[in-house]
């Protein structure tokens, strides 16, 4: 069991409490108990929330450390995934999860067969996104001064 105290400010421009940080924090947590309190400071309204929680995802499932070029490619793949998910109207994890993207960044496959070797990239996903992903990986390494992994 762990605890966190979050303070959420009211944004006068949008007319809402800015709760994005809280939503992001809670996205992989199981809330055991919460208490909230409304207050004002300097005439500005806030909510403060005390949360008792457990992590849902264990650290073993965390993304392994990436080298600097792998991290840059991973970030580019995440941006592609977000854009693709928005176009298709689906959650990003339907396109690919972070583990799949980090493995793509590490292995940097050059062929459809190499892409299929990555867990999560079966025939359907490879057919749908394979060419675009391989082109993106190839273009990324063409812009780099380092060599692409030999996979």
Secondary structure, 3 states (H helix, E strand, C coil): CEEEEEEEEEECCCCEECCHHHHHHHCCEEEEEEEEEEEEECCEEEEEEEEEEEECCCHHHCCCCCCHHHHHHHHHHHHHHHHHHHHHCCCHHHHCCHHHHHHHHHHCCCCHHHHHCCCCCCHHHHHHHHHHHHHHHHHHHHHCCCCCCCC
